[in-house]
């Protein structure tokens, strides 16, 4: 798989996770998908932070990924945590 295809695949995974965060809660259909999407997005952001640090040496991208990671992790904790909302 070439680099452009990998970037498109990652973008598709992030877009799908974003839809999974918004649509089930907004439409009140299959709401179990929201915490699963938050978990997937959290994993993607953690891996992206490692990729930008280890391979590309881009600290600004690490900060951007951390900004996206925080709300996804809070939502994941809020749905799966001890005091789920």
N, C-alpha and C positions, 0 to 999 in steps of 0.2 A: 504494500500500500504506500503510495507516495505521500509527501508532506501535505499537499493540498487536500487530499482525500481525508487524511487524519484530522485536519483542521475543520473540515466540513462535518465529519462525524462527531467531533467534540461539540461543535456549535449546535448540531441537531440534538445531542443529548442534553445540553443546557436549555435549549428551547423547549424540549419535551418536559423537562423537570419544571420549568417555569409554568407551563400550562398545567402540569399536575399540581402545582401549588395553588393556582388560582381557580381553575374551573370546578373541581369537585366541591370546594367550599362555597363558591358563588352559586352554583346550580343545585347544591344539596343532593348530589348524586355520587355514590361511591366515595364517600368522604374518607375512607380508609386510605385512599391514594395520596392524600395531602401529606401525611407524615412520611409515607414511603418516598414521595418525591423530595421532601426535605432531606431525608436521609441520603438519597442519591446525589442531590445537589451538594450536600456537605462533603460527601466523599470526593466528588469531582473537584471541588474547590481546594480540598486538602492536597489532592494529587497535583492540581495546577500550581499550587504554591511551591511544592517540591520541584516541579518541572522548571518553573521560572527561576528558582534559586540555583538548583544544581546544574542545569544545562544551559540556561540562557543568561544568567547573571543580570536579571531585570528586577531591581528592588521596587520600582513603581508598580509593576504588575503584581508583585507579591502583596503590596498594600491593597490594590484593587480587589484581588481575590479574597483577602481577609475581610474587606468590607462586605462582600457578597456572602462570605462564609458565616458571619455573625448572625444575620437574621435567619438564615436557613437552620443554623444550629439551635437558635432560640426556639424556632417553630418546632423543630424535631424534639427538643427537650420538653416543650409545652404539650406535645401530643403523646409522647412516650414516657415522660418523666413521672415522678411520684405524685405530682399534683397536676394532672393533665387538665387542660381547659377545653 
